[in-house]
Amino acid sequence: MRQLKKWKRTGILFLSAAMVAGNVPWLSENGLLTVQAAGKASPVTEYDEETLDKFRDNVLEYWEIPGLIEQYNTTFRNQLEQYYYNPGSSTGLTRQQLLDLAEELRNEAKILEDTAEEDKSELNRRQYEDYRSNIRVLKARAKDLEDAAEGKSAAGTSAIRALRITRDKKTKEARALMRDYETLEAQSKIAHKNLEIAELSYGTAKRQMELGLYSAEDVLSAEEALNAARAKDASAKTAYVSGKQELIKMLGWNYDGDPEIRKIPEPDLEAIAGYDPSKDEAKAIENNITLFETRMNSSKSQGGANKKARNVQEQENSVRSSLDLLYRDVMQKKASYEAAVLQYTAAQADKAAADRKYNLGMLSGQQHLTAENTWLTEEAAFESAGLSLMAAMEEYEWAVKGLLELSTDSSGS
């Protein structure tokens, strides 16, 4: 068995006595759990050995986060363990109940199909596509239930879907933590540079007082500024360390681990060109988690069915309006980022000029520190604009993938 490096937990190793004693087909040669769920429904990616080695090293990169969630996140691992130990518990329904529910969903799909065809001439394109989207989801869900009833799936489809949702939600959360960490790191660097400037200013003030050029009040003022800078530096460092611990614990390291955390890539501006709310809304509606549950709710009465239909329509409209707002936010953040790029380029030139002057003796140490602090502040603003754009882009993309929270008003019975 491959020995995992000491800084990383051992991942998904559910080696109970029962599993060790028996033939466990889902354990790989190195003892790590590899998920082989049925066909395309598998919620967990099967990684090659080279990629797994990257997950096990002491380096954290942004692209690794989904895989690290699958391999090391406690919430996901516990849910996955339950999935394998008791797959049939995902629905709690008997075979006949599963088949009855599947039939009910197929009947509902048939009604929608007939209605869509009858009213096709009166529907606009979006309304017709809404019908087709709901029909596809209902039929797919019915097929899943029928497969589960006949034992064709490795586990209950509800559990498979729940695992996928957990992975995506944890990935989204961890990415936000990594962006926060990078911001806190930049703030800590600026606070420390301010402390260096305050220390130099205090030393200068004392020497100037000895020469009779500064008063005691001037020295006291410099000392107060130094104490304030020390407090801010300590506070920024605490926040930075806390943010780091929260991030790495979520991804498998111990709280006192010290992985190399690589910089988050700059946002891909070309990807934004592919965003189109008018086209993406169909996917966002079909994939939305809340809408899926609303569609799947059984409606046993005409009143319940009508209420369910209204709720579905309201939620679909909410997806459309939310996606449009998210797109507008992306475009606003893109404009801010492009402006920050120009400011950052100018700041780079200013920093290079200050370095040259300092090397030629044309700037004092304190003046050079001040120039460095200005540079760090501009760099932090540039990185912040990039992270804000990245966050806006991911919010849009997650919405298209279904992770957009909606009102969960009951759809009736």
C-alpha positions as CSV (number, residue, x, y, z in Angstrom):
1,M,0.0,0.0,0.0
2,R,1.3,3.5,-0.9
3,Q,2.2,5.4,2.2
4,L,0.5,8.8,2.2
5,K,2.7,11.7,3.2
6,K,2.3,12.7,6.9
7,W,0.7,16.0,6.2
8,K,-2.4,14.6,4.6
9,R,-5.1,12.5,6.2
10,T,-5.4,9.1,4.7
11,G,-8.5,10.0,2.7
12,I,-11.4,7.7,2.1
13,L,-10.2,4.6,3.9
14,F,-13.2,2.7,5.2
15,L,-11.3,-0.4,6.4
16,S,-13.7,-1.9,8.8
17,A,-13.2,-5.5,9.9
18,A,-16.0,-6.6,7.7
19,M,-14.5,-4.9,4.6
20,V,-11.0,-6.2,5.3
21,A,-12.3,-9.8,5.8
22,G,-14.4,-9.8,2.6
23,N,-13.8,-9.1,-1.0
24,V,-14.3,-5.4,-1.4
25,P,-14.4,-4.5,-5.2
26,W,-14.3,-0.8,-4.7
27,L,-11.0,-0.7,-3.0
28,S,-8.0,0.0,-5.2
29,E,-4.6,-1.6,-4.9
30,N,-3.3,1.3,-2.8
31,G,-6.3,1.0,-0.4
32,L,-8.0,4.2,-1.4
33,L,-11.7,4.0,-2.1
34,T,-12.5,4.4,-5.8
35,V,-16.2,5.0,-6.6
36,Q,-17.5,2.8,-9.4
37,A,-21.2,3.8,-9.3
38,A,-23.4,2.7,-12.1
39,G,-22.5,4.0,-15.5
40,K,-22.7,7.8,-16.1
41,A,-24.6,8.3,-12.9
42,S,-21.3,8.1,-10.8
43,P,-21.1,11.3,-8.7
44,V,-17.4,10.8,-8.0
45,T,-14.7,11.1,-10.5
46,E,-12.3,8.2,-11.1
47,Y,-8.8,9.7,-11.1
48,D,-5.7,8.3,-12.5
49,E,-2.6,7.6,-10.3
50,E,-0.8,10.7,-11.5
51,T,-3.6,12.9,-10.4
52,L,-4.1,11.1,-7.1
53,D,-0.4,11.7,-6.4
54,K,-1.0,15.5,-6.9
55,F,-3.8,15.3,-4.4
56,R,-1.5,13.6,-1.9
57,D,1.4,16.1,-2.1
58,N,1.8,19.2,0.1
59,V,0.7,21.7,-2.5
60,L,-2.8,23.2,-2.9
61,E,-3.9,24.4,-6.3
62,Y,-7.2,25.9,-7.2
63,W,-8.0,23.2,-9.8
64,E,-7.5,20.4,-7.3
65,I,-10.4,21.5,-5.0
66,P,-13.2,19.2,-6.4
67,G,-10.9,16.2,-6.2
68,L,-9.7,17.1,-2.7
69,I,-13.3,17.3,-1.6
70,E,-14.0,13.8,-3.0
71,Q,-10.9,12.4,-1.5
72,Y,-10.6,14.1,1.9
73,N,-13.5,16.3,2.9
74,T,-15.1,14.8,6.1
75,T,-18.7,15.7,5.2
76,F,-18.4,14.1,1.7
77,R,-16.5,11.0,3.1
78,N,-19.1,10.4,5.7
79,Q,-21.9,10.6,3.2
80,L,-20.0,8.4,0.8
81,E,-19.5,5.8,3.5
82,Q,-23.2,5.7,4.2
83,Y,-23.9,5.4,0.5
84,Y,-21.7,2.2,0.2
85,Y,-22.7,0.6,3.5
86,N,-26.4,1.1,3.0
87,P,-27.2,2.1,-0.6
88,G,-30.9,1.0,-0.4
89,S,-31.6,3.5,2.3
90,S,-31.5,6.4,-0.1
91,T,-35.2,6.3,-0.9
92,G,-36.7,4.2,1.9
93,L,-39.3,2.9,-0.6
94,T,-40.2,-0.6,-1.6
95,R,-39.8,-1.9,-5.1
96,Q,-43.6,-1.5,-5.8
97,Q,-43.6,2.0,-4.4
98,L,-40.7,3.0,-6.7
99,L,-42.5,1.6,-9.7
100,D,-45.7,3.3,-8.7
101,L,-43.9,6.6,-8.3
102,A,-42.2,6.1,-11.7
103,E,-45.5,5.5,-13.4
104,E,-47.0,8.6,-11.8
105,L,-44.1,10.7,-13.1
106,R,-44.4,9.2,-16.6
107,N,-48.1,10.0,-16.6
108,E,-47.4,13.5,-15.6
109,A,-44.8,13.8,-18.4
110,K,-47.4,12.4,-20.9
111,I,-49.9,15.1,-19.9
112,L,-47.3,17.8,-20.3
113,E,-46.3,16.3,-23.7
114,D,-49.9,16.3,-24.9
115,T,-50.5,19.8,-23.7
116,A,-47.3,21.1,-25.3
117,E,-48.3,19.6,-28.7
118,E,-51.9,20.8,-28.5
119,D,-50.9,24.3,-27.6
120,K,-47.7,24.5,-29.6
121,S,-49.1,27.1,-32.0
122,E,-50.0,29.4,-29.1
123,L,-46.7,29.0,-27.2
124,N,-43.6,31.1,-27.8
125,R,-40.2,29.4,-28.1
126,R,-39.3,29.7,-24.4
127,Q,-42.6,28.4,-23.2
128,Y,-42.4,25.4,-25.4
129,E,-38.8,24.7,-24.3
130,D,-40.0,24.9,-20.7
131,Y,-42.5,22.2,-21.4
132,R,-39.8,20.0,-23.1
133,S,-37.3,20.6,-20.2
134,N,-39.9,19.5,-17.6
135,I,-40.8,16.5,-19.7
136,R,-37.1,15.4,-20.0
137,V,-36.6,15.7,-16.3
138,L,-39.7,13.7,-15.4
139,K,-38.9,10.9,-17.8
140,A,-35.3,10.7,-16.6
141,R,-36.4,10.6,-13.0
142,A,-38.9,7.9,-13.8
143,K,-36.2,5.8,-15.5
144,D,-33.9,6.2,-12.5
145,L,-36.7,5.0,-10.2
146,E,-37.4,2.0,-12.4
147,D,-33.7,1.1,-12.5
148,A,-33.5,1.3,-8.8
149,A,-36.6,-0.9,-8.4
150,E,-35.2,-3.5,-10.7
151,G,-31.8,-3.5,-9.0
152,K,-30.1,-2.1,-12.1
153,S,-28.3,0.8,-10.3
154,A,-25.5,0.3,-7.8
155,A,-27.4,2.3,-5.3
156,G,-30.4,4.6,-4.9
157,T,-30.4,7.4,-7.4
158,S,-31.4,9.9,-4.7
159,A,-28.1,9.1,-2.9
160,I,-26.1,9.4,-6.1
161,R,-27.6,12.8,-6.7
162,A,-27.1,13.9,-3.1
163,L,-23.5,13.0,-3.3
164,R,-23.0,15.1,-6.4
165,I,-24.8,18.0,-4.8
166,T,-22.6,17.7,-1.7
167,R,-19.5,17.6,-3.7
168,D,-20.5,20.7,-5.7
169,K,-21.6,22.7,-2.7
170,K,-18.4,21.9,-0.8
171,T,-16.3,22.8,-3.9
172,K,-18.1,26.1,-4.1
173,E,-17.5,26.8,-0.4
174,A,-13.8,25.8,-0.6
175,R,-13.2,28.0,-3.6
176,A,-14.7,30.9,-1.7
177,L,-12.4,30.2,1.2
178,M,-9.4,30.1,-1.0
179,R,-10.2,33.4,-2.5
180,D,-10.7,34.8,1.0
181,Y,-7.4,33.4,2.0
182,E,-5.6,35.1,-0.9
183,T,-7.2,38.4,0.1
184,L,-6.2,37.9,3.8
185,E,-2.6,37.1,2.7
186,A,-2.3,40.3,0.7
187,Q,-3.8,42.3,3.6
188,S,-1.2,40.7,6.0
189,K,1.7,41.7,3.7
190,I,0.5,45.3,3.6
191,A,0.0,45.4,7.4
192,H,3.5,44.1,7.9
193,K,5.0,46.6,5.5
194,N,3.2,49.4,7.3
195,L,4.8,48.0,10.5
196,E,8.3,48.2,8.9
197,I,7.6,51.8,7.9
198,A,6.3,52.7,11.4
199,E,9.4,51.1,13.0
200,L,11.7,53.1,10.7
201,S,9.8,56.3,11.4
202,Y,10.0,55.8,15.2
203,G,13.8,55.2,15.0
204,T,14.2,58.3,12.8
205,A,12.1,60.4,15.3
206,K,14.3,59.4,18.2
207,R,17.5,60.3,16.4
208,Q,16.0,63.6,15.3
209,M,15.0,64.4,18.8
210,E,18.6,63.7,20.0
211,L,19.7,66.3,17.4
212,G,17.2,68.7,18.6
213,L,15.2,68.6,15.5
214,Y,12.1,66.8,16.9
215,S,10.2,67.4,20.1
216,A,9.1,64.7,22.6
217,E,5.6,65.0,21.3
218,D,6.9,64.1,17.8
219,V,8.5,61.0,19.2
220,L,5.4,60.1,21.2
221,S,3.3,60.4,18.1
222,A,5.7,58.1,16.2
223,E,5.5,55.6,19.0
224,E,1.7,55.6,19.0
225,A,1.7,55.1,15.3
226,L,4.2,52.2,15.8
227,N,1.9,50.6,18.5
228,A,-1.1,50.9,16.2
229,A,0.8,49.3,13.3
230,R,1.9,46.5,15.6
231,A,-1.7,45.8,16.5
232,K,-2.9,45.9,12.9
233,D,-0.1,43.6,11.9
234,A,-1.0,41.1,14.6
235,S,-4.7,41.3,13.7
236,A,-4.0,40.8,10.0
237,K,-1.7,37.8,10.7
238,T,-4.3,36.2,13.0
239,A,-7.0,36.5,10.3
240,Y,-4.6,35.2,7.7
241,V,-3.7,32.1,9.8
242,S,-7.3,31.5,10.7
243,G,-8.4,31.7,7.1
244,K,-5.6,29.3,6.1
245,Q,-6.6,26.8,8.8
246,E,-10.3,26.8,7.8
247,L,-9.3,26.2,4.1
248,I,-6.8,23.4,4.6
249,K,-8.9,21.5,7.2
250,M,-11.7,21.4,4.7
251,L,-9.4,19.8,2.1
252,G,-7.7,17.2,4.2
253,W,-4.8,18.7,6.0
254,N,-4.5,19.0,9.8
255,Y,-5.2,22.5,11.2
256,D,-1.5,23.0,11.8
257,G,-0.5,21.8,8.3
258,D,1.7,24.0,6.1
259,P,1.0,23.2,2.5
260,E,2.2,25.4,-0.3
261,I,-0.9,27.3,-1.4
262,R,-0.5,28.4,-5.1
263,K,-1.9,31.6,-6.4
264,I,-5.4,31.4,-7.9
265,P,-5.3,31.8,-11.7
266,E,-6.4,35.0,-13.2
267,P,-10.0,35.0,-14.6
268,D,-10.5,33.7,-18.1
269,L,-12.0,36.7,-19.9
270,E,-12.6,34.6,-23.0
271,A,-14.9,32.3,-21.1
272,I,-17.2,35.3,-20.4
273,A,-17.9,35.6,-24.2
274,G,-19.7,32.3,-23.9
275,Y,-22.1,33.5,-21.3
276,D,-25.6,34.1,-22.6
277,P,-28.5,34.2,-20.1
278,S,-31.1,33.8,-22.9
279,K,-29.5,30.5,-23.9
280,D,-28.2,29.4,-20.5
281,E,-31.5,29.8,-18.7
282,A,-32.8,26.5,-20.1
283,K,-29.9,24.6,-18.6
284,A,-30.2,26.5,-15.3
285,I,-33.9,25.7,-15.1
286,E,-33.4,22.0,-15.9
287,N,-30.4,21.6,-13.5
288,N,-31.7,23.6,-10.6
289,I,-31.8,21.6,-7.4
290,T,-34.8,23.3,-5.8
291,L,-36.8,23.1,-9.1
292,F,-36.0,19.4,-9.4
293,E,-37.4,18.7,-6.0
294,T,-40.5,20.7,-6.7
295,R,-41.1,18.9,-10.0
296,M,-40.7,15.5,-8.2
297,N,-43.2,16.3,-5.5
298,S,-46.3,14.2,-5.9
299,S,-49.6,16.1,-6.4
300,K,-52.5,13.8,-5.5
301,S,-55.3,16.4,-6.0
302,Q,-56.2,18.8,-8.7
303,G,-55.7,21.7,-6.3
304,G,-52.3,20.4,-5.3
305,A,-51.4,20.0,-9.0
306,N,-52.4,23.5,-9.8
307,K,-50.4,24.9,-6.8
308,K,-47.4,22.8,-7.9
309,A,-47.6,24.2,-11.5
310,R,-47.7,27.7,-10.1
311,N,-44.8,27.1,-7.9
312,V,-42.7,25.6,-10.7
313,Q,-43.5,28.6,-12.9
314,E,-42.5,31.1,-10.1
315,Q,-39.3,29.2,-9.5
316,E,-38.5,29.1,-13.2
317,N,-39.0,32.9,-13.5
318,S,-36.8,33.3,-10.4
319,V,-34.0,31.4,-12.1
320,R,-34.3,33.6,-15.2
321,S,-34.2,36.9,-13.3
322,S,-31.4,35.7,-11.0
323,L,-29.3,34.5,-13.9
324,D,-29.8,37.8,-15.6
325,L,-28.6,39.7,-12.5
326,L,-25.6,37.4,-12.1
327,Y,-24.7,38.0,-15.7
328,R,-24.9,41.8,-15.1
329,D,-22.7,41.4,-12.1
330,V,-20.1,39.5,-14.2
331,M,-20.0,42.3,-16.7
332,Q,-19.6,45.0,-14.1
333,K,-16.8,43.0,-12.3
334,K,-15.2,42.5,-15.7
335,A,-15.1,46.3,-16.4
336,S,-13.6,46.9,-12.9
337,Y,-11.0,44.2,-13.5
338,E,-10.0,45.7,-16.8
339,A,-9.5,49.1,-15.2
340,A,-7.5,47.5,-12.4
341,V,-5.2,45.9,-15.0
342,L,-4.3,49.3,-16.3
343,Q,-3.7,50.7,-12.9
344,Y,-1.6,47.7,-12.0
345,T,0.5,48.1,-15.2
346,A,1.2,51.8,-14.2
347,A,2.1,50.7,-10.6
348,Q,4.6,48.2,-12.0
349,A,6.4,51.0,-13.8
350,D,6.4,53.2,-10.7
351,K,7.8,50.3,-8.6
352,A,10.6,49.7,-11.1
353,A,11.5,53.4,-11.1
354,A,11.5,53.5,-7.3
355,D,13.8,50.5,-7.2
356,R,16.2,52.1,-9.7
357,K,16.3,55.3,-7.7
358,Y,16.9,53.5,-4.4
359,N,19.8,51.5,-5.9
360,L,21.3,54.8,-7.1
361,G,21.0,56.3,-3.7
362,M,18.4,58.8,-4.8
363,L,15.8,57.4,-2.3
364,S,16.1,56.9,1.4
365,G,15.2,53.6,3.0
366,Q,12.0,55.0,4.4
367,Q,11.0,56.5,1.0
368,H,11.7,53.1,-0.7
369,L,9.6,51.3,1.9
370,T,6.8,53.8,1.3
371,A,7.0,53.1,-2.5
372,E,7.0,49.3,-1.8
373,N,3.9,49.8,0.4
374,T,2.2,51.7,-2.4
375,W,3.1,48.9,-4.8
376,L,1.7,46.2,-2.5
377,T,-1.5,48.2,-2.1
378,E,-1.9,48.5,-5.9
379,E,-1.1,44.8,-6.4
380,A,-3.7,43.9,-3.7
381,A,-6.3,46.0,-5.5
382,F,-5.5,44.3,-8.8
383,E,-5.7,40.8,-7.2
384,S,-8.9,41.8,-5.4
385,A,-10.5,42.9,-8.7
386,G,-9.5,39.6,-10.2
387,L,-10.9,37.5,-7.3
388,S,-14.1,39.5,-7.4
389,L,-14.5,38.8,-11.1
390,M,-13.6,35.1,-10.6
391,A,-16.3,34.9,-7.8
392,A,-18.9,36.5,-10.1
393,M,-18.1,34.2,-12.9
394,E,-18.3,31.1,-10.7
395,E,-21.7,32.3,-9.3
396,Y,-23.0,32.5,-12.8
397,E,-21.6,29.1,-13.7
398,W,-22.9,27.4,-10.6
399,A,-26.3,28.8,-11.3
400,V,-26.3,27.2,-14.7
401,K,-25.2,23.9,-13.1
402,G,-28.1,24.1,-10.6
403,L,-26.7,25.6,-7.5
404,L,-29.0,28.6,-7.3
405,E,-31.1,28.8,-4.2
406,L,-34.8,29.5,-4.6
407,S,-37.8,29.8,-2.5
408,T,-39.0,26.3,-1.3
409,D,-42.7,27.0,-1.0
410,S,-44.5,23.7,-0.8
411,S,-46.0,22.5,-4.1
412,G,-49.1,21.0,-2.5
413,S,-50.4,17.5,-2.1
